[in-house]
Amino acid sequence: MAILKKEKKYKWEFANIGGSSRVKITKGEDIAHLHELDPKMWTILSCPITGLEIDDKSLKYMDYDGDGKLRVNDVVAISKWITGVLKNTDLLLKGEDSIGLDQLNLENETGKKLYNSAKQILNNLGKEEERISISDTADITAIFSKTRFNGDGIITEASSDDEQDKAAIAAAIAHVGGLADRSGVQGIGVDQIEAFYKNLADYVAWQESAVEAPFGDKTDKIIEAYNALDAKVKDFFMRSELAAFSPASTASLDIQTSRIEAISAENLSGKSEEIASYPLAHITGKAEIDLAASINPAWAGAFSLIKEYAVEAGKKVITPADWAAIGDKFAGYVAWKNAKAGACVEPLGLEAIKNFIAQDRKAALLELAAQDLALKEEAENIEVVDKFLHIFRDFYKLLKNFVTLHDFYDKDKKVTAIFQSGTLIIDQRACKFCMKVADMAKHNAAVATCGMYLLYCDCTTKTKPGKLPIVAAVTVGDIGEFSVGKNGIYYDNNGIEWDAVITKIVDNPISIAQAFWSPYRRMATAVENLISKSAADKDAKMMAKATANINAAPAVTASATAPDAKPAATPPFDIAKFAGIFAAIGMAVGMIGTALASIFTELFSLSWWQIILVFVSIMLIISGPAMVMAWLKLRRRNIAPLLNANGWAVNAASKISIPFGETLTEVAKYPKLKMKDPYAKKGIPAWKKWLFAVLALVVIAAALWLTNCLAWAKLPSPLSCFNKVEEVECVEQVVNEASQTTEGVAGATDSVAVSSIQ
């Protein structure tokens, strides 16, 4: 009977991290079984290998497929590799930068290679201990500085004791080009050796096939002058032939006097290009250049050189055939010059070049390069040791920020996540949640859903070029003095101080207390803006009116001084108009006073605790909605959108609760001290304060009494307008008087009076 066995799965432990259930990575066995963890349970699915608070070298080593991002598969592959070469995987949790060689698993092939390479490194450095650290592998140059061969296939002068070899290597580096050896010194490889000796041989062969210079030491200058004149001379011959074909066009083909006149008034020394465009000599219709004739000044020097050294003695003219013959004289020489080979070794000199060929150290140098290359695998294993040590130190830190966000939610304030880049000090606050901004456009699209009050800043420092853009979250306190352009100081995790300036603010609730006062702040801002706008409008109108009056003043003066001018008629005083206005104003004041009296009467009829309850209720009605909305937003604060904007793939919500948010921002706290300000304004004496207080109370009581607000205490106002009967009579009298003056105003007043009586 077959027995079916179910595969036993690894038992994971879970914990509440940041308000969510996440897997715990607390022992080396957990790391060894990461390949069994469902990717859906990973907090992060991918992140960039730049801009994080982990050694860039470690991140590059952990990027298993080298695509510039750390993904789940990269982390799983590294976990298998690193746990396979260790005897005790719990050592990964310590994050140490060194390891004893006895902890390497020699039963694992990679572990055995690491052991042998680590031993070689320690031997090269002259160390007898059995423990290797990152400092030992940090400087590969130091590891190979005392060795003749290091496995890169590049040899240096130190690779040989033979003086001829050393001289050949130095010459090859100087004239063919060198490569950087692992020891840090310039050297040469097989390609450079082959190229050096080929150039030596090619240069000697070229020199041996040399062609005699037809014009001696003047040959190169004559060739240069001939090549410069060739097109111009051929142009002259073509113009001459055309003039012979059409004699009437000779003047047109020759230099135009008008062109010379056009530039004659200017400084002709700066008109070389214009003058050079004129014909070489005067066009006569003969296809020959008279050696005694004048030559265009721009070409006279080159032509004089040709005439003196290249033209046969006794010749008085140069024909097209003569010109071609001159070129034929040096054609072979030019062809030889153009075929030059081995030019890079020419500075050595022909004698030294022949010397290197005679010594023939090519085979010896190639043998040295082969001996060096034979150690390639062993040398590469030394680099693997450096990779191992970096991953050994930083892998667990990555896991705590990748599989979980343990470091971000850690209660230890000294522990920070790998995406937290430093601290921003601004407005008496220390914002500890700061991130570098990789792509501002992506942040602009993502910040709306994070729910946090964010400050985007550009940071600069003298020690580093360019600007560092960061974003800082404010999670405690009020809005305070935050505004675009405000300066602060940013300290990165390396302790470097940066000047920070706010470039953008994302406004979200900071706390419930801040949300409570936000409606009043908005109302105050609205009123302030309204007053400012009204004042600005009035100022603009006043200035416009004043400008118009000033502009109109001359016209008014002219009309007033005219002989038949008459003074402008002054309109008669319309008492009916003003009576109606005063009546309406009086009624409005009375109605407002009555309304206020009613409100205060009802208010003071309540008990003291009821009055307090009324004020509290009013404030809650105003601030309540804002506080509720703030509470909802504060509960939804999430760092995932910010990480996503930086290229992360966040697989789980990473919220910032209200209590946790209070740990991300620190507010300055001052001790309570009783100190006198030496520059404080001198206070008012106590008896004056009491006197002012009593007078203020008397004025308030009188105002309340006169506005009939104390009627509930049987202290009615003595003013007749607060007596309903007298008020009606007063209104009727006003209506009658207004009706006698104007029917329209009386009707309006009567309507107001009737509505008041009702």
ROVOGU-293842 format. One line per field, with one value per residue (C-alpha): residue number from 0; residue in three letters; x, y, z. Coordinates in pm, whole numbers. Layout:
! residues N
seq [NUM,...];
type [Ala,...];
xx [X,...];
yy [Y,...];
zz [Z,...];
***
This chain:
! residues 758
seq [0,1,2,3,4,5,6,7,8,9,10,11,12,13,14,15,16,17,18,19,20,21,22,23,24,25,26,27,28,29,30,31,32,33,34,35,36,37,38,39,40,41,42,43,44,45,46,47,48,49,50,51,52,53,54,55,56,57,58,59,60,61,62,63,64,65,66,67,68,69,70,71,72,73,74,75,76,77,78,79,80,81,82,83,84,85,86,87,88,89,90,91,92,93,94,95,96,97,98,99,100,101,102,103,104,105,106,107,108,109,110,111,112,113,114,115,116,117,118,119,120,121,122,123,124,125,126,127,128,129,130,131,132,133,134,135,136,137,138,139,140,141,142,143,144,145,146,147,148,149,150,151,152,153,154,155,156,157,158,159,160,161,162,163,164,165,166,167,168,169,170,171,172,173,174,175,176,177,178,179,180,181,182,183,184,185,186,187,188,189,190,191,192,193,194,195,196,197,198,199,200,201,202,203,204,205,206,207,208,209,210,211,212,213,214,215,216,217,218,219,220,221,222,223,224,225,226,227,228,229,230,231,232,233,234,235,236,237,238,239,240,241,242,243,244,245,246,247,248,249,250,251,252,253,254,255,256,257,258,259,260,261,262,263,264,265,266,267,268,269,270,271,272,273,274,275,276,277,278,279,280,281,282,283,284,285,286,287,288,289,290,291,292,293,294,295,296,297,298,299,300,301,302,303,304,305,306,307,308,309,310,311,312,313,314,315,316,317,318,319,320,321,322,323,324,325,326,327,328,329,330,331,332,333,334,335,336,337,338,339,340,341,342,343,344,345,346,347,348,349,350,351,352,353,354,355,356,357,358,359,360,361,362,363,364,365,366,367,368,369,370,371,372,373,374,375,376,377,378,379,380,381,382,383,384,385,386,387,388,389,390,391,392,393,394,395,396,397,398,399,400,401,402,403,404,405,406,407,408,409,410,411,412,413,414,415,416,417,418,419,420,421,422,423,424,425,426,427,428,429,430,431,432,433,434,435,436,437,438,439,440,441,442,443,444,445,446,447,448,449,450,451,452,453,454,455,456,457,458,459,460,461,462,463,464,465,466,467,468,469,470,471,472,473,474,475,476,477,478,479,480,481,482,483,484,485,486,487,488,489,490,491,492,493,494,495,496,497,498,499,500,501,502,503,504,505,506,507,508,509,510,511,512,513,514,515,516,517,518,519,520,521,522,523,524,525,526,527,528,529,530,531,532,533,534,535,536,537,538,539,540,541,542,543,544,545,546,547,548,549,550,551,552,553,554,555,556,557,558,559,560,561,562,563,564,565,566,567,568,569,570,571,572,573,574,575,576,577,578,579,580,581,582,583,584,585,586,587,588,589,590,591,592,593,594,595,596,597,598,599,600,601,602,603,604,605,606,607,608,609,610,611,612,613,614,615,616,617,618,619,620,621,622,623,624,625,626,627,628,629,630,631,632,633,634,635,636,637,638,639,640,641,642,643,644,645,646,647,648,649,650,651,652,653,654,655,656,657,658,659,660,661,662,663,664,665,666,667,668,669,670,671,672,673,674,675,676,677,678,679,680,681,682,683,684,685,686,687,688,689,690,691,692,693,694,695,696,697,698,699,700,701,702,703,704,705,706,707,708,709,710,711,712,713,714,715,716,717,718,719,720,721,722,723,724,725,726,727,728,729,730,731,732,733,734,735,736,737,738,739,740,741,742,743,744,745,746,747,748,749,750,751,752,753,754,755,756,757];
type [Met,Ala,Ile,Leu,Lys,Lys,Glu,Lys,Lys,Tyr,Lys,Trp,Glu,Phe,Ala,Asn,Ile,Gly,Gly,Ser,Ser,Arg,Val,Lys,Ile,Thr,Lys,Gly,Glu,Asp,Ile,Ala,His,Leu,His,Glu,Leu,Asp,Pro,Lys,Met,Trp,Thr,Ile,Leu,Ser,Cys,Pro,Ile,Thr,Gly,Leu,Glu,Ile,Asp,Asp,Lys,Ser,Leu,Lys,Tyr,Met,Asp,Tyr,Asp,Gly,Asp,Gly,Lys,Leu,Arg,Val,Asn,Asp,Val,Val,Ala,Ile,Ser,Lys,Trp,Ile,Thr,Gly,Val,Leu,Lys,Asn,Thr,Asp,Leu,Leu,Leu,Lys,Gly,Glu,Asp,Ser,Ile,Gly,Leu,Asp,Gln,Leu,Asn,Leu,Glu,Asn,Glu,Thr,Gly,Lys,Lys,Leu,Tyr,Asn,Ser,Ala,Lys,Gln,Ile,Leu,Asn,Asn,Leu,Gly,Lys,Glu,Glu,Glu,Arg,Ile,Ser,Ile,Ser,Asp,Thr,Ala,Asp,Ile,Thr,Ala,Ile,Phe,Ser,Lys,Thr,Arg,Phe,Asn,Gly,Asp,Gly,Ile,Ile,Thr,Glu,Ala,Ser,Ser,Asp,Asp,Glu,Gln,Asp,Lys,Ala,Ala,Ile,Ala,Ala,Ala,Ile,Ala,His,Val,Gly,Gly,Leu,Ala,Asp,Arg,Ser,Gly,Val,Gln,Gly,Ile,Gly,Val,Asp,Gln,Ile,Glu,Ala,Phe,Tyr,Lys,Asn,Leu,Ala,Asp,Tyr,Val,Ala,Trp,Gln,Glu,Ser,Ala,Val,Glu,Ala,Pro,Phe,Gly,Asp,Lys,Thr,Asp,Lys,Ile,Ile,Glu,Ala,Tyr,Asn,Ala,Leu,Asp,Ala,Lys,Val,Lys,Asp,Phe,Phe,Met,Arg,Ser,Glu,Leu,Ala,Ala,Phe,Ser,Pro,Ala,Ser,Thr,Ala,Ser,Leu,Asp,Ile,Gln,Thr,Ser,Arg,Ile,Glu,Ala,Ile,Ser,Ala,Glu,Asn,Leu,Ser,Gly,Lys,Ser,Glu,Glu,Ile,Ala,Ser,Tyr,Pro,Leu,Ala,His,Ile,Thr,Gly,Lys,Ala,Glu,Ile,Asp,Leu,Ala,Ala,Ser,Ile,Asn,Pro,Ala,Trp,Ala,Gly,Ala,Phe,Ser,Leu,Ile,Lys,Glu,Tyr,Ala,Val,Glu,Ala,Gly,Lys,Lys,Val,Ile,Thr,Pro,Ala,Asp,Trp,Ala,Ala,Ile,Gly,Asp,Lys,Phe,Ala,Gly,Tyr,Val,Ala,Trp,Lys,Asn,Ala,Lys,Ala,Gly,Ala,Cys,Val,Glu,Pro,Leu,Gly,Leu,Glu,Ala,Ile,Lys,Asn,Phe,Ile,Ala,Gln,Asp,Arg,Lys,Ala,Ala,Leu,Leu,Glu,Leu,Ala,Ala,Gln,Asp,Leu,Ala,Leu,Lys,Glu,Glu,Ala,Glu,Asn,Ile,Glu,Val,Val,Asp,Lys,Phe,Leu,His,Ile,Phe,Arg,Asp,Phe,Tyr,Lys,Leu,Leu,Lys,Asn,Phe,Val,Thr,Leu,His,Asp,Phe,Tyr,Asp,Lys,Asp,Lys,Lys,Val,Thr,Ala,Ile,Phe,Gln,Ser,Gly,Thr,Leu,Ile,Ile,Asp,Gln,Arg,Ala,Cys,Lys,Phe,Cys,Met,Lys,Val,Ala,Asp,Met,Ala,Lys,His,Asn,Ala,Ala,Val,Ala,Thr,Cys,Gly,Met,Tyr,Leu,Leu,Tyr,Cys,Asp,Cys,Thr,Thr,Lys,Thr,Lys,Pro,Gly,Lys,Leu,Pro,Ile,Val,Ala,Ala,Val,Thr,Val,Gly,Asp,Ile,Gly,Glu,Phe,Ser,Val,Gly,Lys,Asn,Gly,Ile,Tyr,Tyr,Asp,Asn,Asn,Gly,Ile,Glu,Trp,Asp,Ala,Val,Ile,Thr,Lys,Ile,Val,Asp,Asn,Pro,Ile,Ser,Ile,Ala,Gln,Ala,Phe,Trp,Ser,Pro,Tyr,Arg,Arg,Met,Ala,Thr,Ala,Val,Glu,Asn,Leu,Ile,Ser,Lys,Ser,Ala,Ala,Asp,Lys,Asp,Ala,Lys,Met,Met,Ala,Lys,Ala,Thr,Ala,Asn,Ile,Asn,Ala,Ala,Pro,Ala,Val,Thr,Ala,Ser,Ala,Thr,Ala,Pro,Asp,Ala,Lys,Pro,Ala,Ala,Thr,Pro,Pro,Phe,Asp,Ile,Ala,Lys,Phe,Ala,Gly,Ile,Phe,Ala,Ala,Ile,Gly,Met,Ala,Val,Gly,Met,Ile,Gly,Thr,Ala,Leu,Ala,Ser,Ile,Phe,Thr,Glu,Leu,Phe,Ser,Leu,Ser,Trp,Trp,Gln,Ile,Ile,Leu,Val,Phe,Val,Ser,Ile,Met,Leu,Ile,Ile,Ser,Gly,Pro,Ala,Met,Val,Met,Ala,Trp,Leu,Lys,Leu,Arg,Arg,Arg,Asn,Ile,Ala,Pro,Leu,Leu,Asn,Ala,Asn,Gly,Trp,Ala,Val,Asn,Ala,Ala,Ser,Lys,Ile,Ser,Ile,Pro,Phe,Gly,Glu,Thr,Leu,Thr,Glu,Val,Ala,Lys,Tyr,Pro,Lys,Leu,Lys,Met,Lys,Asp,Pro,Tyr,Ala,Lys,Lys,Gly,Ile,Pro,Ala,Trp,Lys,Lys,Trp,Leu,Phe,Ala,Val,Leu,Ala,Leu,Val,Val,Ile,Ala,Ala,Ala,Leu,Trp,Leu,Thr,Asn,Cys,Leu,Ala,Trp,Ala,Lys,Leu,Pro,Ser,Pro,Leu,Ser,Cys,Phe,Asn,Lys,Val,Glu,Glu,Val,Glu,Cys,Val,Glu,Gln,Val,Val,Asn,Glu,Ala,Ser,Gln,Thr,Thr,Glu,Gly,Val,Ala,Gly,Ala,Thr,Asp,Ser,Val,Ala,Val,Ser,Ser,Ile,Gln];
xx [0,143,181,117,340,248,541,612,614,824,639,655,599,398,379,182,414,274,-84,-62,24,368,606,889,1251,1426,1664,1894,1659,1397,1642,1729,1360,1273,1214,915,750,450,538,193,318,620,574,796,815,1094,1304,1586,1950,2030,1934,1903,2078,2271,2621,2580,2834,2623,2309,2493,2613,2260,2117,2150,2040,2206,1896,1928,1645,1613,1320,1180,1373,1700,1651,1560,1866,2098,1942,2016,2372,2466,2308,2473,2829,2777,2787,2575,2316,2225,2545,2361,2140,2439,2527,2902,3161,3400,3388,3612,3729,3618,3254,3270,3107,3385,3139,2988,3191,3149,3229,3554,3653,3575,3794,4092,4057,4026,4344,4522,4406,4534,4865,4902,4837,5085,4822,4837,4494,4205,3944,3876,3688,3554,3851,4078,3896,3803,4130,4193,4492,4657,4588,4775,5034,5301,5224,5382,5077,4714,4502,4393,4625,4793,5167,5356,5724,5713,5611,5967,6321,6465,6560,6481,6132,6080,6190,5960,5663,5725,5754,5436,5242,5370,5305,5033,4838,4819,4555,4502,4634,4461,4758,4663,4966,4944,5038,4982,4797,4825,4655,4889,5198,5091,5005,5338,5557,5340,5375,5751,5779,5538,5724,6061,5915,5765,6089,6275,6037,6093,6059,6301,6155,6150,6209,6440,6354,6101,5892,5627,5574,5550,5297,5093,5103,5017,4717,4596,4630,4510,4140,4214,4457,4211,3941,4170,4230,3857,3779,4052,3918,3565,3691,3864,3539,3339,3565,3268,3243,3606,3520,3252,3491,3762,3761,3462,3560,3227,3315,3636,3455,3204,3478,3724,3600,3655,3966,4082,4301,3981,3848,4080,3799,3633,3961,4051,3727,3847,4023,4388,4505,4355,4165,4312,4162,4490,4491,4828,4954,5211,5476,5551,5185,5032,4871,4574,4728,4543,4728,5054,5263,5174,5216,5555,5675,5565,5722,6055,6106,5870,5872,6152,6414,6353,5978,5773,5423,5243,5003,4753,5003,5281,5061,4973,5341,5433,5177,5313,5660,5558,5274,5495,5626,5270,5158,5447,5369,5004,5099,5282,5242,5338,5301,5229,5584,5752,5840,6077,6304,6409,6721,6533,6261,6516,6671,6339,6296,6647,6596,6269,6114,5767,5754,5882,5615,5338,5458,5440,5085,4989,5132,4931,4608,4648,4553,4229,3989,4176,4181,3811,3739,3905,3636,3376,3509,3438,3088,3030,3140,2917,2612,2699,2690,2390,2153,1956,1913,1768,1528,1395,1305,1197,1015,881,909,1040,1304,1052,819,1094,1048,1420,1462,1818,1692,1567,1443,1671,1455,1483,1767,1805,1640,1500,1516,1262,1010,1128,1063,1279,1115,1269,1074,1270,1315,1521,1305,1403,1137,944,686,591,571,335,100,125,122,-254,-320,-59,-265,38,146,459,740,939,1283,1590,1908,2258,2597,2949,3092,2882,2779,2420,2091,1945,1563,1394,1044,978,658,528,327,310,209,43,107,306,526,557,563,734,1079,1127,1477,1580,1872,1885,2122,2173,2253,2625,2602,2656,2475,2268,2089,1723,1457,1089,982,639,386,124,-146,-307,-411,-120,-327,-685,-597,-471,-791,-1001,-864,-845,-1201,-1123,-787,-954,-1218,-952,-757,-1070,-1152,-793,-797,-1134,-1010,-690,-885,-1132,-850,-668,-985,-1055,-695,-709,-1038,-903,-587,-789,-1020,-727,-555,-872,-916,-556,-592,-920,-787,-652,-984,-1181,-948,-976,-1355,-1371,-1153,-1354,-1529,-1877,-1823,-2097,-2045,-2185,-2526,-2529,-2812,-3069,-3066,-3319,-3448,-3693,-3409,-3212,-3521,-3591,-3230,-3222,-3554,-3428,-3099,-3288,-3519,-3222,-3038,-3353,-3414,-3050,-3065,-3389,-3244,-2929,-3140,-3348,-3038,-2871,-3198,-3239,-2871,-2863,-3184,-2982,-2781,-2402,-2345,-2602,-2420,-2093,-2272,-2410,-2064,-1913,-2192,-2137,-1763,-1825,-2069,-1799,-1495,-1659,-1666,-1303,-1198,-1388,-1232,-889,-936,-1031,-733,-488,-594,-533,-182,25,390,330,253,583,779,598,693,1059,1036,936,667,487,277,107,-36,216,12,119,-114,-162,55,325,317,406,741,831,838,987,881,1111,1023,1145,1158,930,1142,1058,1287,1256,1305,1546,1389,1029,794,730,394,100,73,-177,-412,-442,-520,-803,-933,-941,-1111,-1384,-1441,-1464,-1724,-1924,-1918,-2025,-2304,-2425,-2422,-2620,-2867,-2914,-2964,-3230,-3018,-3083,-3461,-3465,-3321,-3605,-3372,-3544,-3366,-3461,-3443,-3785,-3687,-3695,-4057,-4288,-4574,-4347,-4159,-4480,-4570,-4222,-4236,-4576,-4455,-4155,-4379,-4615,-4328,-4174,-4510,-4538,-4209,-4218,-4467,-4203,-3995,-4309,-4420,-4085,-4080,-4439,-4351,-4057,-4266,-4545,-4301,-4138,-4478,-4557];
yy [0,331,591,946,1202,1569,1807,1978,2357,2595,2743,3121,3351,3672,4002,4326,4576,4921,4808,4519,4151,4087,3792,3798,3754,3683,3394,3265,2976,3231,3376,3030,2962,3294,3112,2941,3269,3361,3681,3817,3839,4054,4421,4537,4372,4585,4893,5084,5020,5392,5664,5426,5435,5115,5096,5135,4857,4618,4704,4645,4306,4213,4304,3942,3996,4339,4524,4819,4708,4472,4236,3939,3694,3885,3870,3500,3417,3607,3441,3096,3196,3358,3093,2816,2938,2982,2721,2936,3145,3333,3534,3731,3893,4067,4279,4254,4362,4074,3695,3419,3186,2889,3000,2936,2615,2417,2150,2411,2468,2848,2842,2656,2909,3193,3032,2990,3342,3492,3313,3453,3807,3781,3642,3922,4176,4005,3914,3588,3611,3388,3664,3881,4213,4458,4684,4405,4379,4746,4832,4567,4775,4710,4336,4312,4584,4337,4064,4022,3856,3920,3742,4035,3954,4295,4319,4614,4696,4515,4193,4134,4169,4206,4565,4520,4396,4693,4935,4770,4781,5149,5239,5048,5225,5564,5522,5259,5318,5139,4968,4996,4688,4558,4689,5039,5079,5125,4818,4641,4329,4096,4343,4625,4402,4291,4648,4785,4546,4571,4949,4917,4690,4896,5219,5073,4926,5264,5444,5196,5268,5643,5857,6146,6490,6669,7017,6936,7080,7315,7027,7017,7396,7392,7106,7301,7617,7417,7252,7592,7749,7454,7543,7915,7851,7620,7885,8138,7906,7841,8216,8280,8009,8147,8500,8366,8201,8521,8830,9055,8884,8949,9250,9051,8762,8993,9168,9399,9753,9794,9515,9691,10023,9858,9776,10057,10273,9991,9843,9608,9403,9243,9171,8882,8643,8897,8977,8607,8550,8780,8616,8516,8759,8985,8799,8869,8583,8389,8058,8131,8310,8576,8539,8910,9014,9126,8852,8884,9001,8728,8460,8639,8471,8113,8190,8349,8027,7818,8060,8061,7688,7486,7667,7581,7851,8078,8025,8344,8197,7901,7709,7443,7177,7345,7358,6988,6901,7072,6852,6540,6612,6547,6296,5998,6177,6260,5900,5777,6032,5931,5566,5630,5338,5309,5682,5630,5504,5769,5988,5711,5784,5543,5425,5335,5163,4944,4870,4737,4519,4381,4294,4113,4086,4027,3656,3718,3982,3758,3481,3716,3813,3444,3373,3662,3552,3198,3339,3492,3261,3292,3671,3687,3482,3761,3998,3740,3767,4140,4068,3812,4047,4333,4106,3942,4284,4447,4169,4146,4524,4503,4225,4436,4704,4477,4170,4387,4755,4666,4942,5213,5114,5028,5196,5262,5619,5542,5287,5432,5283,5266,5527,5782,6007,6252,6518,6860,7131,7405,7617,7479,7124,6825,6632,6284,6136,6277,6109,6193,6282,6079,6209,6527,6468,6131,6286,6556,6283,6065,6299,6358,6010,6004,6226,6390,6751,6758,7005,6973,7132,7192,7137,7262,7227,7345,6995,6849,6991,7039,7034,6754,6751,6603,6570,6596,6502,6727,6511,6722,7078,7352,7497,7774,7982,7736,7904,7856,8013,7954,7834,7548,7312,6951,6696,6378,6044,6108,6426,6659,6992,7123,7454,7375,7599,7506,7485,7326,7255,6978,7090,6813,6795,6775,6708,6727,7037,7208,7107,7263,7610,7570,7712,8025,8056,8028,8286,8524,8474,8535,8854,8972,8906,9083,9388,9394,9362,9633,9867,9799,9863,10190,10299,10221,10412,10710,10718,10684,10969,11189,11122,11205,11531,11630,11557,11751,12055,12243,12210,12336,12633,12726,12717,12920,13199,13227,13569,13423,13152,13111,12953,12602,12592,12440,12187,12285,12101,11816,11779,11509,11286,11322,11281,10944,10831,10932,10758,10433,10447,10511,10218,9987,10087,10032,9688,9582,9708,9523,9201,9229,9308,8998,8780,8912,8895,8529,8460,8622,8447,8119,7981,8023,7659,7684,7987,7789,7498,7730,7866,7516,7396,7685,7614,7245,7323,7535,7314,6972,6884,6989,6778,6473,6508,6552,6242,6037,6168,6118,5754,5709,5861,5626,5633,5393,5671,5845,5520,5436,5779,5692,5370,5125,4861,4859,4548,4640,4951,5132,5372,5632,5629,5935,5800,5681,6014,6189,6003,6123,6495,6652,6996,7219,7219,7501,7495,7732,8022,8351,8603,8974,9105,9402,9548,9490,9790,9932,9820,10032,10085,9858,10142,10257,9903,9881,10221,10128,9800,9972,10233,9960,9774,10095,10166,9810,9821,10159,10025,9720,9938,10187,9907,9754,9440,9459,9462,9105,9249,9511,9785,9902,10138,10508,10551,10594,10382,10073,10150,9985,10240,10540,10367,10337,10702,10808,10609,10748,11103,11040,10891,11193,11437,11237,11217,11597,11626,11341,11073,10818,10856,10855,10528,10365,10494,10383,10034,10016,10142,9894,9603,9717,9731,9382];
zz [0,-108,162,48,217,218,176,505,467,669,967,958,1254,1217,1405,1397,1230,1159,1222,970,999,857,861,1115,1004,1333,1264,996,921,813,561,431,360,196,-133,33,141,-73,-268,-176,184,95,183,-105,-447,-595,-525,-701,-610,-586,-341,-42,293,224,74,-304,-352,-142,-340,-667,-544,-434,-776,-890,-1252,-1285,-1412,-1173,-943,-648,-696,-505,-726,-664,-287,-297,-511,-276,30,-115,-207,125,349,146,220,597,870,1105,921,1242,1194,923,1190,1351,1048,1116,858,929,966,1089,813,1024,971,595,478,309,195,-36,-355,-338,32,-36,-304,-65,200,-34,-174,173,277,-30,51,408,284,27,301,534,794,988,1153,1046,1020,717,703,447,518,393,60,22,-149,-414,-523,-187,-216,-548,-494,-381,-635,-979,-1134,-1042,-1302,-1519,-1812,-1786,-1722,-1580,-1549,-1214,-1393,-1520,-1392,-1744,-1829,-2198,-2108,-1881,-2154,-2412,-2171,-2092,-2462,-2549,-2273,-2388,-2762,-2804,-2484,-2151,-1936,-1562,-1384,-1069,-876,-991,-1221,-1598,-1799,-2130,-2242,-2539,-2777,-2682,-2721,-3069,-3173,-3046,-3241,-3553,-3552,-3507,-3812,-4023,-3954,-4050,-4373,-4460,-4401,-4620,-4912,-4889,-5208,-5264,-5206,-5546,-5406,-5119,-4780,-4943,-5077,-4803,-4818,-5198,-5186,-4933,-5155,-5469,-5305,-5181,-5530,-5740,-5750,-5798,-6088,-6262,-6215,-6388,-6684,-6723,-6715,-6975,-7208,-7171,-7249,-7560,-7662,-7594,-7601,-7515,-7173,-7079,-6860,-6679,-6612,-6475,-6140,-6101,-6007,-5832,-5587,-5492,-5455,-5219,-4966,-5037,-4749,-4495,-4334,-4612,-4377,-4250,-4599,-4685,-4773,-5004,-5183,-5212,-5405,-5686,-5989,-5946,-6215,-6481,-6751,-7096,-7295,-7296,-7100,-6938,-6629,-6704,-6434,-6462,-6419,-6092,-5880,-5649,-5313,-5119,-5325,-5402,-5127,-5224,-5597,-5534,-5363,-5663,-5911,-5726,-5663,-5883,-6220,-6459,-6511,-6808,-6824,-6852,-6839,-6681,-6900,-6781,-6891,-6692,-6383,-6413,-6463,-6137,-5956,-6122,-5985,-5627,-5683,-5589,-5281,-5167,-5219,-5000,-4728,-4727,-4688,-4360,-4116,-3750,-3693,-3321,-3259,-3477,-3172,-3057,-3354,-3628,-3444,-3124,-3325,-3502,-3163,-3020,-3331,-3296,-2927,-3017,-2667,-2808,-2725,-2371,-2306,-2438,-2207,-1907,-2002,-2029,-1682,-1538,-1708,-1569,-1225,-1353,-1169,-842,-868,-951,-640,-442,-572,-470,-113,-123,-254,22,299,177,152,485,652,478,368,692,695,345,450,738,483,199,327,610,704,1048,1060,972,1256,1506,1845,1871,1746,1634,1381,1052,727,425,249,533,424,713,931,836,1104,1033,1227,1563,1446,1352,1068,1077,788,494,156,-148,-450,-755,-997,-914,-1189,-1038,-692,-819,-942,-629,-328,-339,-197,80,315,480,518,302,249,-73,-44,-257,-57,-136,30,-47,-20,-303,-642,-756,-566,-356,-374,-66,77,451,635,916,1156,1475,1558,1358,1014,1179,952,665,326,-8,11,386,474,699,762,645,799,599,762,716,922,626,668,375,324,254,100,64,-301,-262,16,8,252,457,825,1066,1380,1506,1711,1396,1215,1496,1425,1047,975,1174,1004,665,761,886,565,357,549,518,144,110,297,95,-230,-127,-26,-351,-557,-376,-416,-787,-829,-636,-846,-1166,-1060,-959,-1291,-1482,-1289,-1354,-1725,-1743,-1555,-1863,-2047,-1747,-1703,-2070,-2066,-1743,-1885,-2206,-2254,-2277,-2013,-1754,-1409,-1375,-1209,-859,-814,-546,-215,-229,128,30,-91,232,451,293,338,704,765,611,809,1131,1073,992,1310,1513,1366,1424,1782,1842,1701,1915,2220,2158,2118,2433,2627,2540,2604,2950,3046,3047,3336,3327,3239,2960,2816,2813,2648,2378,2295,2290,2061,1820,1805,1747,1467,1301,1371,1400,1026,983,1283,1156,811,968,1184,878,678,964,988,615,602,389,279,-12,-269,-188,-223,-547,-683,-614,-814,-539,-584,-247,-197,133,296,513,722,974,1271,1491,1779,1536,1353,1679,1677,1327,1413,1724,1846,2051,2421,2643,3024,3213,3331,3501,3339,3281,2931,2957,2642,2747,2745,3092,3228,3349,3727,3904,4012,3651,3536,3797,3696,3329,3412,3619,3347,3084,3292,3340,2965,2884,3143,3010,2653,2758,2950,2664,2410,2637,2690,3067,3036,3173,3498,3508,3384,3061,2825,2862,2484,2320,2018,2238,2345,2092,2119,2093,1813,1605,1663,1572,1252,1156,1211,990,720,725,692,410,220,217,28,-222,-294,-392,-78,141,-15,55,412,476,353,592,884,822,796,1124,1301,1178];
***
